[in-house]
Amino acid sequence: MPPIPHPSRPFSALASRLLPLWAATLCALPLAAQTALPDDRSAGAAAVTLAHCQEWLGTLASPEFEGRGTGQQGYRKAAEFVAAHFERLGLEARGDNGTYFQHVPWSEAKVVAERTFVEFTAADGTQVRVPAARLAGSVSASTSAAGDAVLLVLAVPAPTGDGPAAAPPVAALDGVDLDGKVVLAYVRSEANARSAAMARFAVLQALQGKNTAAVLFVQRDEVREGLRGRRGAARRANPAAAGARRSPLDATFGGADLDALLRLSRQEPAVLDGATAVLALGLQAKVEVAIDDTAAPAMNVFAVLPGSDPQLREEYVVVGSHLDHLGRRGDTIYPGADDDASGTTGVMAVAQMLARNPVPPRRSVLFVCFAGEESGLVGSAFFVENCPIPLASIVAELQMDMIGRDEEENVEGNKGEKAEDNRNSLHLVGTQKLAPALHQLCLAANERARFDLEWDEERMFGRSDHANFAQRGVPVAFFFTGLHRDYHRPTDTADRIHYAKLLRVARFVYDIAFELASQPGRPEIEPGLWRAYRGRRGGEPAAPLRPEAKDAEGAGVSEPPPARRDGAAPGADRGSR
């Protein structure tokens, strides 16, 4: 698919004539496999076209929005873009000060360059000074440290698998006294980014408990991108997240600065190629990093379509996505077209379908795009902890995250998986975890949508914002088309999106949301599933529990959830492969 022109730039005359025909043709191809929606909701589904999806996603993933990193200006622009869409639809603004925003406390650590440096001093007073501009890495807190400089030359083997547990051991540091020293680590590892990152992690693990004054890394190449401050949840918003981001100094220098340091310490460059060594450099080191914490833009964007029923309008169906992605990192922008401009486009689409449908839903619908998902589901955690509606009033939360591609082999696995084999596949995650009635409702809606539904990605359950609702006992459904080769890479761009599939998913979620908002009852939590999910944490769910059956002796026994479908109807479960 060709690149999407930025909406602020006019199409050429030819493109403006061809686009509607092209969009209608592409849209009709996959939709031909679908059956018509019921009359009470068909007009709303027609209110969103392929061209709408292209325009909205093309804007969200455009260079102007710089990857929508929470706390960055690109995120602010994205939040204002979604809020303007809600306003055009006439949805109610119930956020802070009558806006569509719920502000999430977020701070940005800015490096104060004139007070940030690393300095080495020889016995005769000669110095080598590395300014902030020639340091790379990320910092979240001010640092002031001094001590004797020690150079570690380490050859670290390749990692043995994935995750922190795969970090290779660094036995060379066993028994080495580094108390009060400023350690400069030169690490040799396999020449790929993953191996190098794991090697650095392994060194930091090995240095735990050594009581070093500071640890820096050195490299032969000149550094790039400079020293940057971390962004994250402010302490008052999420103490655990804020504590986690107050991580140790991560700074690197190299190139001409490393050469100057070796000359000052009378070391030959060849020492870096030798055996593992711990070398006292005979220099005094001083490390100064100055940080200013400032507030940064982070907001959940939400709006409400009021229900038409005087009683049921106090209950809500929540339709969500996360608005953020990785943002700008140095000179690199991560557009996040699929992750999760696609899901946000889905929320915008469902909002327009429901708002423009002649038959309004009986229950209210709350549309929300969360901040800080990529930083640990921070925005949705803040939302449920400070929910603008009672949690018990939420009938279900429907989450769209990465709904615009076809699953394929990727950095996390799925070996041999091919996108062309997954054109019609859709992962439905979490519906069998708490509320069987919601699961069955999704299956019934799929008789019309006709996706090849799969339930083999439950490992993803905790990795998107629905998880924070589930922990409070709200029924959830997570819609996800799978990982791909561009996941969390700068190549996750708008021209690689399968727009017709995205629109089909949005129509599917619209159908489910309309049904949830219109039917007399609401999904109940299965007691046995709730106990299995919560374990020792216990507590009562926000949603109502389904009454338990009684056995012959009068003890409470939960009936098993309905069996999973395995028939040959269109959209049947393909299961784990």
C-alpha positions as CSV (number, residue, x, y, z in Angstrom):
1,M,0.0,0.0,0.0
2,P,1.4,3.4,-0.9
3,P,2.3,5.9,1.8
4,I,-0.6,7.9,3.2
5,P,-0.4,11.6,2.4
6,H,-0.4,13.8,5.5
7,P,-3.9,15.2,6.0
8,S,-2.6,18.8,6.2
9,R,-1.1,18.5,2.7
10,P,-3.6,18.6,-0.2
11,F,-3.9,15.5,-2.5
12,S,-3.0,15.9,-6.1
13,A,-6.1,16.3,-8.4
14,L,-5.7,12.8,-9.7
15,A,-5.3,11.3,-6.2
16,S,-8.4,13.1,-4.9
17,R,-10.4,11.6,-7.8
18,L,-9.1,8.1,-7.4
19,L,-8.9,7.7,-3.6
20,P,-12.6,7.2,-2.9
21,L,-12.9,4.6,-5.6
22,W,-9.7,2.9,-4.5
23,A,-10.8,3.0,-0.8
24,A,-14.2,1.6,-1.6
25,T,-12.7,-1.2,-3.6
26,L,-10.3,-2.3,-1.0
27,C,-12.9,-2.0,1.7
28,A,-15.4,-4.1,-0.2
29,L,-13.0,-7.0,-0.7
30,P,-12.7,-8.2,2.9
31,L,-16.1,-7.0,3.9
32,A,-17.7,-9.3,1.3
33,A,-17.0,-12.2,3.6
34,Q,-19.0,-10.6,6.4
35,T,-22.7,-10.8,6.8
36,A,-24.8,-7.7,7.3
37,L,-25.1,-6.3,10.8
38,P,-28.6,-6.1,12.3
39,D,-30.8,-3.1,11.2
40,D,-30.5,-1.3,14.5
41,R,-26.7,-0.8,14.0
42,S,-25.9,-1.1,10.3
43,A,-26.1,2.6,9.6
44,G,-23.5,3.3,12.2
45,A,-21.1,0.8,10.7
46,A,-21.4,2.6,7.4
47,A,-20.4,5.9,9.0
48,V,-16.7,5.0,8.9
49,T,-14.8,4.3,5.6
50,L,-11.4,3.1,4.8
51,A,-10.4,6.6,3.9
52,H,-11.3,7.7,7.4
53,C,-9.0,5.1,8.9
54,Q,-6.2,6.0,6.6
55,E,-6.5,9.7,7.4
56,W,-6.7,9.2,11.2
57,L,-3.9,6.6,11.4
58,G,-1.8,8.5,8.9
59,T,-1.9,11.5,11.2
60,L,-1.2,9.7,14.4
61,A,1.8,7.9,12.9
62,S,3.1,11.0,11.0
63,P,6.5,12.6,11.7
64,E,4.6,15.6,13.2
65,F,3.5,13.5,16.2
66,E,7.1,12.0,16.6
67,G,6.0,8.6,17.8
68,R,3.6,9.9,20.6
69,G,6.1,9.3,23.4
70,T,4.3,9.9,26.7
71,G,5.7,13.2,28.1
72,Q,6.8,14.4,24.7
73,Q,5.2,17.2,22.7
74,G,4.2,14.7,20.0
75,Y,2.0,13.0,22.6
76,R,0.4,16.3,23.4
77,K,-0.5,16.8,19.8
78,A,-1.9,13.3,19.5
79,A,-4.0,13.8,22.6
80,E,-5.4,17.1,21.2
81,F,-6.1,15.3,17.9
82,V,-8.2,12.6,19.5
83,A,-10.0,15.1,21.8
84,A,-10.9,17.2,18.7
85,H,-12.4,14.1,17.1
86,F,-14.5,13.4,20.2
87,E,-15.7,17.0,20.2
88,R,-16.7,16.9,16.5
89,L,-18.8,13.9,17.3
90,G,-20.6,15.8,20.1
91,L,-19.4,13.4,22.9
92,E,-19.5,14.6,26.5
93,A,-16.3,15.9,28.0
94,R,-16.0,14.7,31.6
95,G,-12.4,15.2,32.2
96,D,-10.3,17.8,34.1
97,N,-11.9,21.3,34.1
98,G,-14.5,20.2,31.5
99,T,-12.0,18.9,29.0
100,Y,-11.5,15.5,27.4
101,F,-8.3,14.9,29.4
102,Q,-7.5,13.1,32.6
103,H,-4.0,14.3,33.4
104,V,-1.6,11.7,34.6
105,P,1.2,13.1,36.8
106,W,4.3,12.6,34.7
107,S,7.7,14.2,35.0
108,E,10.7,14.6,32.7
109,A,14.2,14.5,33.9
110,K,16.1,17.2,31.9
111,V,19.9,17.1,31.9
112,V,21.5,20.4,33.0
113,A,24.4,20.3,30.5
114,E,26.6,23.0,32.2
115,R,26.6,21.0,35.5
116,T,27.0,17.5,34.0
117,F,30.4,16.1,33.2
118,V,32.9,13.3,33.9
119,E,36.5,14.4,34.8
120,F,39.7,12.5,35.3
121,T,42.8,14.1,37.1
122,A,46.3,12.8,37.1
123,A,48.8,13.3,40.0
124,D,50.4,16.3,38.3
125,G,47.0,18.0,37.9
126,T,46.5,17.2,34.2
127,Q,42.9,16.6,33.4
128,V,40.6,15.0,30.8
129,R,37.0,16.3,30.9
130,V,34.0,14.7,29.1
131,P,31.1,17.2,28.9
132,A,27.4,16.2,28.8
133,A,27.3,16.6,25.0
134,R,29.8,13.7,24.7
135,L,28.1,11.4,27.1
136,A,25.4,8.9,26.0
137,G,22.7,7.1,27.9
138,S,19.8,7.9,30.1
139,V,19.5,9.2,33.6
140,S,16.6,9.8,36.0
141,A,18.3,11.4,39.0
142,S,21.2,13.7,39.9
143,T,24.5,12.0,40.7
144,S,27.6,13.2,42.4
145,A,30.5,10.7,42.9
146,A,34.2,10.6,43.1
147,G,36.9,8.0,43.6
148,D,39.9,6.2,42.1
149,A,39.3,5.3,38.5
150,V,39.5,1.6,37.6
151,L,39.2,0.2,34.1
152,L,37.5,-3.2,33.6
153,V,38.3,-5.0,30.4
154,L,35.8,-7.8,30.0
155,A,34.9,-10.4,27.4
156,V,31.4,-11.5,28.0
157,P,29.9,-14.6,26.3
158,A,26.7,-14.5,24.3
159,P,23.4,-14.7,26.2
160,T,21.9,-18.2,26.5
161,G,18.3,-17.2,25.9
162,D,15.7,-14.5,26.3
163,G,15.0,-12.3,29.3
164,P,17.1,-11.2,32.3
165,A,17.7,-14.8,33.4
166,A,19.7,-15.3,30.2
167,A,22.4,-12.8,31.1
168,P,25.8,-14.6,31.0
169,P,27.7,-14.8,34.3
170,V,30.8,-12.6,34.7
171,A,32.9,-14.6,37.0
172,A,36.0,-12.4,36.5
173,L,34.7,-9.9,39.0
174,D,34.4,-12.5,41.9
175,G,36.5,-11.3,44.8
176,V,37.5,-8.0,43.2
177,D,37.6,-5.1,45.6
178,L,35.9,-2.1,43.9
179,D,34.7,-0.4,47.1
180,G,34.5,3.4,46.5
181,K,35.9,3.2,43.0
182,V,34.6,4.8,39.8
183,V,34.5,1.9,37.5
184,L,34.9,2.2,33.7
185,A,33.7,-0.9,32.0
186,Y,34.9,-1.8,28.5
187,V,32.9,-4.9,27.4
188,R,33.6,-7.1,24.4
189,S,30.7,-9.2,23.2
190,E,29.1,-10.5,20.0
191,A,28.7,-7.8,17.4
192,N,24.9,-7.3,17.6
193,A,22.8,-5.0,19.6
194,R,21.0,-7.6,21.7
195,S,24.2,-9.4,22.8
196,A,25.8,-6.0,23.7
197,A,22.8,-5.0,25.8
198,M,22.8,-8.3,27.6
199,A,26.5,-8.1,28.2
200,R,26.1,-4.6,29.8
201,F,23.3,-5.9,31.9
202,A,25.4,-8.9,33.0
203,V,28.2,-6.6,34.1
204,L,25.9,-4.4,36.1
205,Q,24.5,-7.6,37.8
206,A,28.0,-8.7,38.6
207,L,28.8,-5.3,40.2
208,Q,25.9,-5.4,42.5
209,G,27.1,-5.4,46.1
210,K,30.5,-4.1,45.2
211,N,29.7,-0.6,46.6
212,T,31.2,1.2,43.7
213,A,31.1,5.0,43.7
214,A,29.8,5.0,40.1
215,V,29.8,2.8,37.0
216,L,30.3,4.1,33.4
217,F,30.8,2.2,30.2
218,V,33.4,3.1,27.6
219,Q,33.6,2.2,23.9
220,R,36.0,2.8,21.0
221,D,33.4,4.5,18.8
222,E,32.3,8.1,19.4
223,V,29.0,8.2,21.3
224,R,25.8,9.3,19.6
225,E,22.5,10.9,20.7
226,G,23.9,12.4,24.0
227,L,22.8,12.0,27.6
228,R,19.0,12.1,28.0
229,G,16.8,12.3,31.0
230,R,14.1,9.7,31.5
231,R,10.4,10.4,31.5
232,G,8.0,8.6,33.7
233,A,5.2,8.6,36.2
234,A,5.7,11.2,38.9
235,R,6.0,9.8,42.4
236,R,2.6,11.0,43.5
237,A,1.0,9.2,40.6
238,N,2.5,5.7,40.9
239,P,5.2,5.3,43.6
240,A,6.1,1.8,42.3
241,A,6.6,3.0,38.7
242,A,8.4,6.1,39.8
243,G,10.7,4.1,42.0
244,A,11.4,1.7,39.1
245,R,12.4,4.5,36.8
246,R,14.9,5.9,39.4
247,S,17.4,3.5,38.0
248,P,21.2,3.7,38.3
249,L,23.3,6.0,36.1
250,D,23.6,4.7,32.6
251,A,26.3,6.7,30.8
252,T,28.8,5.9,28.1
253,F,31.7,7.8,26.5
254,G,34.2,6.8,23.9
255,G,36.1,7.8,20.8
256,A,38.6,10.6,21.3
257,D,37.7,10.9,25.0
258,L,38.6,7.3,25.6
259,D,41.9,7.8,23.7
260,A,42.7,10.8,25.8
261,L,41.9,8.9,29.0
262,L,44.3,6.1,28.1
263,R,47.1,8.5,27.3
264,L,46.6,10.3,30.6
265,S,46.7,7.0,32.5
266,R,49.7,5.8,30.4
267,Q,47.8,2.8,29.0
268,E,48.2,1.5,25.5
269,P,45.1,1.2,23.4
270,A,46.0,-2.5,22.9
271,V,45.0,-3.1,26.5
272,L,41.4,-3.1,25.3
273,D,42.1,-6.2,23.1
274,G,43.8,-8.2,25.8
275,A,42.7,-10.7,28.4
276,T,40.2,-9.8,31.1
277,A,41.8,-7.3,33.3
278,V,41.1,-5.0,36.3
279,L,43.4,-2.0,35.9
280,A,44.0,0.8,38.4
281,L,44.5,3.9,36.3
282,G,46.2,6.1,38.8
283,L,43.6,8.8,38.2
284,Q,41.0,10.5,40.4
285,A,37.6,10.5,38.8
286,K,34.7,12.8,39.4
287,V,31.2,12.2,38.0
288,E,28.6,15.0,38.1
289,V,25.1,14.7,36.6
290,A,22.6,17.4,37.3
291,I,18.9,16.8,36.7
292,D,15.9,19.1,36.8
293,D,12.5,17.4,37.1
294,T,9.7,19.2,35.2
295,A,6.1,18.3,34.5
296,A,5.6,16.6,31.1
297,P,2.4,16.1,29.0
298,A,0.6,12.8,29.9
299,M,-3.1,12.5,29.7
300,N,-5.7,9.9,29.2
301,V,-8.2,11.1,26.6
302,F,-11.8,10.1,27.2
303,A,-15.3,11.0,26.3
304,V,-18.8,9.6,26.9
305,L,-21.8,8.9,24.7
306,P,-24.8,8.9,27.1
307,G,-27.1,6.0,26.9
308,S,-30.8,6.4,26.0
309,D,-32.3,4.3,28.8
310,P,-33.0,6.3,32.0
311,Q,-31.9,3.3,34.2
312,L,-29.2,1.6,32.0
313,R,-27.5,4.9,31.1
314,E,-25.7,4.7,34.5
315,E,-23.9,1.6,33.3
316,Y,-21.0,1.9,30.8
317,V,-19.3,-0.1,28.1
318,V,-15.6,1.1,27.9
319,V,-13.8,1.0,24.5
320,G,-10.1,1.6,24.8
321,S,-6.6,1.7,23.3
322,H,-3.3,3.2,24.2
323,L,-2.4,6.4,22.5
324,D,1.3,6.4,23.3
325,H,4.3,4.7,21.6
326,L,8.1,4.9,22.1
327,G,8.3,8.5,20.7
328,R,11.5,10.2,19.7
329,R,14.8,8.7,20.9
330,G,17.6,10.9,19.9
331,D,17.3,11.4,16.2
332,T,15.2,8.3,15.7
333,I,11.4,8.3,15.6
334,Y,9.3,5.2,16.3
335,P,6.0,5.9,14.5
336,G,4.0,3.1,16.2
337,A,1.6,2.8,13.3
338,D,0.3,-0.6,14.4
339,D,1.4,-0.2,18.1
340,D,-1.0,1.5,18.8
341,A,-2.1,4.1,16.2
342,S,-4.2,1.2,14.8
343,G,-6.0,0.7,18.1
344,T,-6.5,4.4,18.6
345,T,-7.9,4.6,15.1
346,G,-10.2,1.7,16.1
347,V,-11.5,3.7,19.1
348,M,-12.1,6.8,16.9
349,A,-13.9,4.6,14.4
350,V,-16.1,2.9,17.0
351,A,-16.9,6.3,18.5
352,Q,-18.0,7.6,15.2
353,M,-20.1,4.5,14.4
354,L,-22.0,4.7,17.7
355,A,-22.4,8.5,17.6
356,R,-23.7,8.5,14.1
357,N,-26.0,5.5,14.4
358,P,-29.7,6.5,14.3
359,V,-30.5,4.0,17.1
360,P,-28.6,5.1,20.3
361,P,-27.3,2.5,22.7
362,R,-29.3,2.1,25.9
363,R,-26.2,2.1,28.1
364,S,-23.6,4.8,28.0
365,V,-20.3,4.2,26.2
366,L,-17.0,5.6,27.4
367,F,-14.2,5.9,24.9
368,V,-10.6,6.2,26.3
369,C,-7.1,6.4,24.9
370,F,-4.5,5.8,27.6
371,A,-1.1,7.3,28.2
372,G,1.9,5.5,29.4
373,E,1.1,2.0,28.3
374,E,4.7,1.5,27.0
375,S,5.9,2.5,30.4
376,G,4.1,-0.2,32.3
377,L,0.4,0.4,31.8
378,V,0.7,3.5,33.9
379,G,-2.2,5.6,32.3
380,S,-4.8,2.8,32.6
381,A,-3.6,2.1,36.2
382,F,-4.2,5.8,37.0
383,F,-7.6,5.6,35.3
384,V,-8.9,2.7,37.3
385,E,-7.5,4.1,40.5
386,N,-9.1,7.5,39.8
387,C,-12.0,6.3,37.7
388,P,-14.4,9.1,36.6
389,I,-17.2,6.6,36.8
390,P,-17.8,3.8,39.4
391,L,-15.9,0.7,38.5
392,A,-19.0,-1.3,39.3
393,S,-20.9,0.5,36.6
394,I,-18.5,-0.8,33.9
395,V,-20.2,-3.7,32.0
396,A,-17.0,-4.6,30.1
397,E,-13.8,-3.1,28.8
398,L,-13.0,-3.7,25.1
399,Q,-9.3,-3.1,24.3
400,M,-7.8,-2.7,20.8
401,D,-4.0,-2.9,20.7
402,M,-2.2,-3.6,17.4
403,I,-5.1,-4.4,15.1
404,G,-3.7,-3.4,11.8
405,R,-1.3,-6.1,10.6
406,D,-1.1,-9.9,10.0
407,E,0.9,-12.0,12.5
408,E,4.3,-13.2,11.4
409,E,7.6,-14.4,12.8
410,N,9.0,-11.6,15.0
411,V,11.6,-10.8,17.6
412,E,9.7,-12.6,20.3
413,G,9.3,-15.8,18.3
414,N,6.4,-17.3,16.2
415,K,9.0,-19.2,14.2
416,G,7.9,-19.9,10.7
417,E,4.7,-17.9,11.0
418,K,3.8,-16.1,7.8
419,A,1.7,-13.0,7.4
420,E,0.0,-14.4,4.3
421,D,-1.4,-17.3,6.4
422,N,-3.0,-14.9,8.9
423,R,-4.9,-12.5,6.6
424,N,-8.2,-13.4,8.4
425,S,-6.8,-14.2,11.9
426,L,-7.6,-12.2,15.0
427,H,-6.5,-13.0,18.6
428,L,-9.3,-12.7,21.2
429,V,-7.5,-12.5,24.5
430,G,-8.9,-12.6,28.1
431,T,-12.6,-13.4,27.3
432,Q,-12.3,-16.8,28.9
433,K,-10.5,-15.6,32.0
434,L,-13.4,-14.0,33.9
435,A,-16.8,-13.8,32.2
436,P,-18.0,-16.7,29.9
437,A,-21.0,-14.6,28.9
438,L,-18.8,-12.0,27.3
439,H,-16.8,-14.7,25.5
440,Q,-20.0,-16.2,24.1
441,L,-21.2,-12.7,23.0
442,C,-18.0,-12.2,21.1
443,L,-18.4,-15.6,19.4
444,A,-22.0,-14.7,18.4
445,A,-20.8,-11.4,16.9
446,N,-18.1,-13.3,15.0
447,E,-20.8,-15.2,13.1
448,R,-21.2,-11.9,11.3
449,A,-17.6,-10.8,11.3
450,R,-16.2,-14.2,10.3
451,F,-12.7,-13.9,11.6
452,D,-10.6,-16.9,12.2
453,L,-10.5,-16.4,16.0
454,E,-7.5,-17.7,17.9
455,W,-7.0,-18.0,21.7
456,D,-3.2,-18.8,21.6
457,E,-1.9,-15.4,22.8
458,E,-3.0,-15.4,26.5
459,R,0.7,-14.7,27.3
460,M,-0.2,-11.2,26.1
461,F,-2.9,-10.8,28.6
462,G,-0.9,-8.6,31.0
463,R,0.7,-6.5,28.3
464,S,-2.1,-4.1,27.5
465,D,-4.4,-1.8,29.4
466,H,-7.3,-4.1,29.8
467,A,-5.3,-6.0,32.5
468,N,-5.8,-3.2,35.0
469,F,-9.6,-3.5,34.5
470,A,-9.5,-7.2,34.9
471,Q,-7.6,-7.0,38.2
472,R,-10.5,-5.0,39.6
473,G,-13.0,-7.6,38.3
474,V,-14.3,-6.0,35.2
475,P,-15.0,-8.3,32.2
476,V,-12.5,-7.7,29.4
477,A,-11.9,-8.5,25.8
478,F,-8.6,-7.8,24.1
479,F,-8.5,-7.7,20.3
480,F,-5.0,-8.2,18.8
481,T,-3.9,-9.2,15.3
482,G,-0.4,-10.3,16.5
483,L,3.2,-9.3,16.5
484,H,5.3,-8.8,13.4
485,R,8.8,-7.9,12.2
486,D,8.3,-4.2,12.7
487,Y,7.2,-4.5,16.4
488,H,8.9,-1.7,18.4
489,R,11.0,-0.6,15.4
490,P,11.2,2.6,13.4
491,T,9.8,0.6,10.5
492,D,6.3,0.3,12.1
493,T,4.9,2.8,9.6
494,A,1.5,3.7,8.2
495,D,2.2,2.4,4.7
496,R,2.5,-1.2,6.2
497,I,-1.0,-1.2,7.8
498,H,-3.7,-3.5,6.5
499,Y,-6.4,-0.9,6.6
500,A,-9.3,-3.1,5.5
501,K,-8.6,-5.5,8.3
502,L,-8.3,-2.7,10.8
503,L,-11.8,-1.5,9.7
504,R,-13.2,-5.0,10.0
505,V,-11.9,-5.3,13.6
506,A,-13.4,-1.9,14.4
507,R,-16.8,-3.0,13.0
508,F,-16.5,-6.2,15.1
509,V,-15.8,-4.3,18.3
510,Y,-18.6,-1.8,17.4
511,D,-21.0,-4.7,17.0
512,I,-20.0,-6.2,20.4
513,A,-20.1,-2.8,22.1
514,F,-23.6,-2.1,20.7
515,E,-24.8,-5.4,21.9
516,L,-23.3,-5.0,25.4
517,A,-24.8,-1.5,25.5
518,S,-28.3,-2.6,24.4
519,Q,-29.0,-6.0,25.9
520,P,-31.1,-6.2,29.1
521,G,-28.5,-8.0,31.2
522,R,-24.7,-7.7,31.6
523,P,-21.8,-10.2,31.7
524,E,-21.3,-11.7,35.1
525,I,-18.0,-12.9,36.6
526,E,-17.7,-16.7,37.0
527,P,-16.9,-17.3,40.7
528,G,-14.5,-20.2,40.0
529,L,-12.6,-18.2,37.4
530,W,-12.4,-15.2,39.6
531,R,-10.9,-17.3,42.4
532,A,-8.4,-18.9,40.0
533,Y,-7.4,-15.5,38.6
534,R,-7.1,-13.6,41.9
535,G,-5.6,-16.5,44.0
536,R,-4.6,-15.4,47.4
537,R,-5.3,-11.7,46.6
538,G,-9.0,-12.4,46.8
539,G,-11.4,-9.5,47.1
540,E,-14.8,-8.9,45.4
541,P,-14.9,-8.1,41.7
542,A,-16.4,-4.8,40.5
543,A,-18.8,-6.6,38.2
544,P,-21.5,-8.9,39.6
545,L,-20.7,-12.5,40.4
546,R,-22.8,-15.1,38.8
547,P,-24.7,-17.0,41.5
548,E,-23.2,-20.3,42.4
549,A,-25.0,-23.6,42.1
550,K,-25.5,-25.8,45.1
551,D,-24.4,-29.4,45.3
552,A,-26.3,-32.1,47.1
553,E,-24.6,-31.3,50.4
554,G,-25.4,-27.6,50.1
555,A,-21.8,-26.4,49.4
556,G,-21.3,-23.6,46.9
557,V,-20.1,-25.0,43.6
558,S,-19.5,-23.0,40.4
559,E,-20.8,-24.4,37.2
560,P,-18.1,-24.8,34.6
561,P,-18.0,-22.1,31.9
562,P,-19.5,-23.1,28.5
563,A,-17.3,-25.3,26.4
564,R,-15.2,-23.7,23.7
565,R,-16.6,-23.9,20.3
566,D,-14.9,-26.3,17.8
567,G,-17.4,-26.5,15.0
568,A,-17.0,-25.7,11.4
569,A,-18.9,-22.5,11.4
570,P,-17.0,-19.5,9.8
571,G,-14.6,-17.9,12.3
572,A,-14.2,-21.1,14.4
573,D,-11.3,-21.3,16.9
574,R,-8.0,-22.2,15.3
575,G,-6.5,-22.7,18.7
576,S,-2.8,-22.9,19.5
577,R,-0.5,-23.9,16.6
